[in-house]
């Protein structure tokens, strides 16, 4: 169970960490930007690895106690400023 998590832009895997309550988290660097993918049960990449847009990076955690819902938390950062992912995913940036 669980949906595939994919990189939204080309980049380099910067960190893979575990965060209590968010399972595994992957941070990808894209020049001056970072994308953060949280709530993963499996990770399919390694730190330092280059990834391409839409490349599989992991499997989203599936909550068996809540109808197997899968919720991926995505954050986009430019330096220390958090961005609204909707603008980036819709292509209206």
OpenMM code with the backbone's topology and positions (N, CA, C; nanometers):
from openmm import Vec3, app, unit

residues = "UNK UNK UNK UNK UNK UNK UNK UNK UNK UNK UNK UNK UNK UNK UNK UNK UNK UNK UNK UNK UNK UNK UNK UNK UNK UNK UNK UNK UNK UNK UNK UNK UNK UNK UNK UNK UNK UNK UNK UNK UNK UNK UNK UNK UNK UNK UNK UNK UNK UNK UNK UNK UNK UNK UNK UNK UNK UNK UNK UNK UNK UNK UNK UNK UNK UNK UNK UNK UNK UNK UNK UNK UNK UNK UNK UNK UNK UNK UNK UNK UNK UNK UNK UNK UNK UNK UNK UNK UNK UNK UNK UNK UNK".split()
positions = [
    Vec3(0.0832, -0.1193, 0.0000),
    Vec3(0.0000, 0.0000, 0.0000),
    Vec3(0.0868, 0.1245, 0.0000),
    Vec3(0.0264, 0.2348, -0.0357),
    Vec3(0.0971, 0.3621, -0.0387),
    Vec3(0.1215, 0.4074, -0.1806),
    Vec3(0.1116, 0.5359, -0.2010),
    Vec3(0.1338, 0.5951, -0.3327),
    Vec3(0.2815, 0.6243, -0.3540),
    Vec3(0.3202, 0.6335, -0.4795),
    Vec3(0.4583, 0.6662, -0.5142),
    Vec3(0.4792, 0.8161, -0.4982),
    Vec3(0.5885, 0.8544, -0.4327),
    Vec3(0.6294, 0.9946, -0.4223),
    Vec3(0.7315, 1.0194, -0.5319),
    Vec3(0.7160, 1.1308, -0.6033),
    Vec3(0.8055, 1.1629, -0.7144),
    Vec3(0.8629, 1.3030, -0.6983),
    Vec3(0.9856, 1.3211, -0.7450),
    Vec3(1.0496, 1.4527, -0.7420),
    Vec3(0.9735, 1.5466, -0.8356),
    Vec3(0.9501, 1.6711, -0.7908),
    Vec3(0.8766, 1.7644, -0.8764),
    Vec3(0.9692, 1.8452, -0.9671),
    Vec3(1.1015, 1.8424, -0.9394),
    Vec3(1.2003, 1.9105, -1.0235),
    Vec3(1.3290, 1.8287, -1.0223),
    Vec3(1.4161, 1.8508, -1.1204),
    Vec3(1.5509, 1.7937, -1.1176),
    Vec3(1.6238, 1.8482, -0.9957),
    Vec3(1.7063, 1.7662, -0.9320),
    Vec3(1.7818, 1.8133, -0.8163),
    Vec3(1.8762, 1.7078, -0.7631),
    Vec3(1.9289, 1.7336, -0.6436),
    Vec3(2.0219, 1.6429, -0.5762),
    Vec3(1.9679, 1.6155, -0.4365),
    Vec3(1.9682, 1.4879, -0.3968),
    Vec3(1.9213, 1.4516, -0.2633),
    Vec3(2.0186, 1.5095, -0.1613),
    Vec3(1.9676, 1.5983, -0.0765),
    Vec3(2.0497, 1.6674, 0.0223),
    Vec3(2.0512, 1.5938, 0.1563),
    Vec3(1.9327, 1.5505, 0.2017),
    Vec3(1.9221, 1.4798, 0.3300),
    Vec3(1.8073, 1.3811, 0.3260),
    Vec3(1.8220, 1.2756, 0.4052),
    Vec3(1.7142, 1.1811, 0.4322),
    Vec3(1.7126, 1.1648, 0.5828),
    Vec3(1.6005, 1.2018, 0.6448),
    Vec3(1.5925, 1.1989, 0.7910),
    Vec3(1.4594, 1.1392, 0.8357),
    Vec3(1.4547, 1.0989, 0.9624),
    Vec3(1.3294, 1.0561, 1.0238),
    Vec3(1.2851, 1.1647, 1.1198),
    Vec3(1.1584, 1.2040, 1.1079),
    Vec3(1.1014, 1.3065, 1.1946),
    Vec3(0.9840, 1.2431, 1.2679),
    Vec3(0.9843, 1.2463, 1.4017),
    Vec3(0.8723, 1.1883, 1.4761),
    Vec3(0.7382, 1.2456, 1.4283),
    Vec3(0.6447, 1.1572, 1.3975),
    Vec3(0.5128, 1.1981, 1.3519),
    Vec3(0.5050, 1.2240, 1.2021),
    Vec3(0.6189, 1.2250, 1.1338),
    Vec3(0.6197, 1.2493, 0.9887),
    Vec3(0.6923, 1.1377, 0.9134),
    Vec3(0.7285, 1.0305, 0.9847),
    Vec3(0.7993, 0.9176, 0.9251),
    Vec3(0.9294, 0.9636, 0.8605),
    Vec3(0.9590, 0.9170, 0.7403),
    Vec3(1.0851, 0.9553, 0.6743),
    Vec3(1.0635, 1.0810, 0.5901),
    Vec3(1.1686, 1.1616, 0.5809),
    Vec3(1.1640, 1.2877, 0.5066),
    Vec3(1.2839, 1.2955, 0.4134),
    Vec3(1.2595, 1.3395, 0.2900),
    Vec3(1.3656, 1.3602, 0.1911),
    Vec3(1.3724, 1.5093, 0.1597),
    Vec3(1.4939, 1.5634, 0.1584),
    Vec3(1.5155, 1.7027, 0.1188),
    Vec3(1.5974, 1.7018, -0.0100),
    Vec3(1.5451, 1.7687, -0.1122),
    Vec3(1.6123, 1.7770, -0.2419),
    Vec3(1.6510, 1.9221, -0.2684),
    Vec3(1.7761, 1.9423, -0.3083),
    Vec3(1.8245, 2.0768, -0.3429),
    Vec3(1.8113, 2.0970, -0.4932),
    Vec3(1.7572, 2.2146, -0.5274),
    Vec3(1.7404, 2.2559, -0.6672),
    Vec3(1.8007, 2.3961, -0.6775),
    Vec3(1.9315, 2.4068, -0.6804),
    Vec3(1.9959, 2.5388, -0.6814),
    Vec3(1.9679, 2.6122, -0.5510),
    Vec3(1.9012, 2.7288, -0.5589),
    Vec3(1.8667, 2.8074, -0.4397),
    Vec3(1.7397, 2.7590, -0.3714),
    Vec3(1.6751, 2.6579, -0.4272),
    Vec3(1.5490, 2.6081, -0.3734),
    Vec3(1.5677, 2.4703, -0.3106),
    Vec3(1.4796, 2.4384, -0.2151),
    Vec3(1.4725, 2.3055, -0.1545),
    Vec3(1.3286, 2.2571, -0.1638),
    Vec3(1.3115, 2.1267, -0.1892),
    Vec3(1.1805, 2.0657, -0.1726),
    Vec3(1.1933, 1.9624, -0.0617),
    Vec3(1.0893, 1.9552, 0.0218),
    Vec3(1.0880, 1.8667, 0.1377),
    Vec3(0.9657, 1.7765, 0.1246),
    Vec3(0.9890, 1.6458, 0.1257),
    Vec3(0.8831, 1.5462, 0.1125),
    Vec3(0.8773, 1.4678, 0.2428),
    Vec3(0.7670, 1.4804, 0.3175),
    Vec3(0.7550, 1.4124, 0.4473),
    Vec3(0.6409, 1.3122, 0.4455),
    Vec3(0.6464, 1.2180, 0.5378),
    Vec3(0.5494, 1.1113, 0.5599),
    Vec3(0.5708, 0.9948, 0.4633),
    Vec3(0.6975, 0.9604, 0.4415),
    Vec3(0.7315, 0.8475, 0.3556),
    Vec3(0.7579, 0.7235, 0.4400),
    Vec3(0.7087, 0.6084, 0.3939),
    Vec3(0.7402, 0.4840, 0.4646),
    Vec3(0.8635, 0.4181, 0.4052),
    Vec3(0.8905, 0.4444, 0.2770),
    Vec3(1.0088, 0.3894, 0.2104),
    Vec3(1.0772, 0.4990, 0.1304),
    Vec3(1.2089, 0.4895, 0.1223),
    Vec3(1.2892, 0.5839, 0.0450),
    Vec3(1.3638, 0.5049, -0.0615),
    Vec3(1.3613, 0.5508, -0.1874),
    Vec3(1.4290, 0.4789, -0.2956),
    Vec3(1.5481, 0.5528, -0.3537),
    Vec3(1.5994, 0.6514, -0.2813),
    Vec3(1.7140, 0.7303, -0.3273),
    Vec3(1.8169, 0.7386, -0.2153),
    Vec3(1.9347, 0.7902, -0.2483),
    Vec3(2.0422, 0.8058, -0.1501),
    Vec3(2.0926, 0.9498, -0.1506),
    Vec3(2.1471, 0.9922, -0.0377),
    Vec3(2.2047, 1.1263, -0.0273),
    Vec3(2.3127, 1.1429, -0.1344),
    Vec3(2.3107, 1.2570, -0.2032),
    Vec3(2.4070, 1.2853, -0.3091),
    Vec3(2.3615, 1.2430, -0.4475),
    Vec3(2.2567, 1.1634, -0.4546),
    Vec3(2.2065, 1.1147, -0.5832),
    Vec3(2.1352, 1.2262, -0.6594),
    Vec3(2.1583, 1.2330, -0.7910),
    Vec3(2.0862, 1.3270, -0.8765),
    Vec3(1.9536, 1.2634, -0.9152),
    Vec3(1.8462, 1.3429, -0.9088),
    Vec3(1.7141, 1.2936, -0.9471),
    Vec3(1.6569, 1.3832, -1.0563),
    Vec3(1.5706, 1.3244, -1.1344),
    Vec3(1.5044, 1.3946, -1.2444),
    Vec3(1.3581, 1.4202, -1.2081),
    Vec3(1.2982, 1.5169, -1.2744),
    Vec3(1.1563, 1.5455, -1.2567),
    Vec3(1.0750, 1.4177, -1.2783),
    Vec3(0.9832, 1.3914, -1.1873),
    Vec3(0.8920, 1.2758, -1.1880),
    Vec3(0.9593, 1.1436, -1.1515),
    Vec3(1.0871, 1.1456, -1.1140),
    Vec3(1.1542, 1.0224, -1.0719),
    Vec3(1.0984, 0.9775, -0.9374),
    Vec3(1.0787, 0.8475, -0.9226),
    Vec3(1.0327, 0.7917, -0.7954),
    Vec3(1.1394, 0.8145, -0.6893),
    Vec3(1.0977, 0.8706, -0.5743),
    Vec3(1.1911, 0.8903, -0.4636),
    Vec3(1.1518, 0.8090, -0.3404),
    Vec3(1.0282, 0.7577, -0.3384),
    Vec3(0.9858, 0.6782, -0.2238),
    Vec3(0.8392, 0.6395, -0.2326),
    Vec3(0.7921, 0.5806, -0.1211),
    Vec3(0.6520, 0.5399, -0.1073),
    Vec3(0.5933, 0.6148, 0.0121),
    Vec3(0.4752, 0.6730, -0.0085),
    Vec3(0.4084, 0.7491, 0.0967),
    Vec3(0.3497, 0.6527, 0.1995),
    Vec3(0.3616, 0.6888, 0.3272),
    Vec3(0.3059, 0.6103, 0.4366),
    Vec3(0.1551, 0.5977, 0.4185),
    Vec3(0.1032, 0.4787, 0.4405),
    Vec3(-0.0400, 0.4515, 0.4318),
    Vec3(-0.0901, 0.4167, 0.5712),
    Vec3(-0.1850, 0.4940, 0.6230),
    Vec3(-0.2346, 0.4777, 0.7600),
    Vec3(-0.3447, 0.3722, 0.7648),
    Vec3(-0.3106, 0.2514, 0.8092),
    Vec3(-0.4067, 0.1409, 0.8140),
    Vec3(-0.5187, 0.1663, 0.9142),
    Vec3(-0.4970, 0.2566, 1.0091),
    Vec3(-0.6008, 0.2884, 1.1078),
    Vec3(-0.6941, 0.3990, 1.0586),
    Vec3(-0.6675, 0.4552, 0.9420),
    Vec3(-0.7505, 0.5627, 0.8870),
    Vec3(-0.7787, 0.5363, 0.7392),
    Vec3(-0.8440, 0.4232, 0.7118),
    Vec3(-0.8859, 0.3848, 0.5772),
    Vec3(-0.7719, 0.3846, 0.4752),
    Vec3(-0.6495, 0.3527, 0.5216),
    Vec3(-0.5308, 0.3473, 0.4353),
    Vec3(-0.5040, 0.4779, 0.3606),
    Vec3(-0.5376, 0.5897, 0.4237),
    Vec3(-0.5112, 0.7203, 0.3625),
    Vec3(-0.3615, 0.7428, 0.3494),
    Vec3(-0.3225, 0.7995, 0.2359),
    Vec3(-0.1829, 0.8371, 0.2133),
    Vec3(-0.1771, 0.9884, 0.1993),
    Vec3(-0.0971, 1.0521, 0.2839),
    Vec3(-0.0840, 1.1976, 0.2792),
    Vec3(0.0639, 1.2327, 0.2734),
    Vec3(0.1042, 1.2904, 0.1617),
    Vec3(0.2410, 1.3378, 0.1450),
    Vec3(0.2437, 1.4855, 0.1809),
    Vec3(0.3354, 1.5239, 0.2687),
    Vec3(0.3533, 1.6657, 0.2988),
    Vec3(0.4668, 1.7175, 0.2118),
    Vec3(0.4381, 1.8192, 0.1320),
    Vec3(0.5369, 1.8790, 0.0425),
    Vec3(0.5602, 2.0241, 0.0823),
    Vec3(0.6863, 2.0602, 0.0977),
    Vec3(0.7229, 2.1995, 0.1231),
    Vec3(0.8246, 2.2421, 0.0178),
    Vec3(0.8174, 2.3692, -0.0208),
    Vec3(0.9159, 2.4281, -0.1116),
    Vec3(0.9730, 2.5512, -0.0431),
    Vec3(1.1057, 2.5597, -0.0400),
    Vec3(1.1754, 2.6711, 0.0249),
    Vec3(1.2680, 2.7398, -0.0738),
    Vec3(1.2723, 2.8721, -0.0669),
    Vec3(1.3710, 2.9516, -0.1405),
    Vec3(1.4524, 3.0229, -0.0339),
    Vec3(1.5732, 2.9722, -0.0084),
    Vec3(1.6511, 3.0222, 0.1057),
    Vec3(1.5760, 2.9898, 0.2335),
    Vec3(1.5405, 3.0931, 0.3118),
    Vec3(1.4659, 3.0716, 0.4366),
    Vec3(1.3179, 3.1056, 0.4207),
    Vec3(1.2742, 3.1325, 0.2984),
    Vec3(1.1346, 3.1699, 0.2735),
    Vec3(1.0554, 3.0507, 0.2199),
    Vec3(0.9538, 3.0109, 0.2962),
    Vec3(0.8674, 2.9016, 0.2543),
    Vec3(0.7779, 2.9493, 0.1397),
    Vec3(0.7675, 2.8683, 0.0356),
    Vec3(0.6884, 2.9007, -0.0828),
    Vec3(0.5549, 2.8264, -0.0787),
    Vec3(0.4593, 2.8730, -0.1564),
    Vec3(0.3315, 2.8042, -0.1690),
    Vec3(0.3439, 2.7010, -0.2817),
    Vec3(0.3400, 2.5710, -0.2491),
    Vec3(0.3573, 2.4678, -0.3524),
    Vec3(0.2535, 2.4745, -0.4643),
    Vec3(0.1342, 2.5265, -0.4350),
    Vec3(0.0300, 2.5326, -0.5379),
    Vec3(0.0753, 2.6123, -0.6595),
    Vec3(0.1465, 2.7228, -0.6373),
    Vec3(0.1945, 2.8043, -0.7493),
    Vec3(0.2929, 2.7264, -0.8354),
    Vec3(0.3777, 2.6465, -0.7714),
    Vec3(0.4800, 2.5711, -0.8441),
    Vec3(0.4194, 2.4531, -0.9185),
    Vec3(0.3256, 2.3854, -0.8551),
    Vec3(0.2667, 2.2671, -0.9177),
    Vec3(0.1720, 2.3039, -1.0311),
    Vec3(0.1122, 2.4232, -1.0237),
    Vec3(0.0195, 2.4659, -1.1289),
    Vec3(0.0914, 2.5316, -1.2457),
    Vec3(0.2206, 2.5631, -1.2268),
    Vec3(0.2980, 2.6265, -1.3330),
    Vec3(0.2753, 2.7755, -1.3446),
    Vec3(0.2130, 2.8365, -1.2417),
    Vec3(0.1840, 2.9801, -1.2486),
    Vec3(0.2871, 3.0647, -1.1762),
    Vec3(0.4067, 3.0094, -1.1482),
    Vec3(0.5095, 3.0856, -1.0767),
    Vec3(0.5668, 3.1846, -1.1689),
] * unit.nanometer
topology = app.Topology()
chain = topology.addChain("A")
for resn in residues:
    res = topology.addResidue(resn, chain)
    for name in ("N", "CA", "C"):
        topology.addAtom(name, app.Element.getBySymbol(name[0]), res)
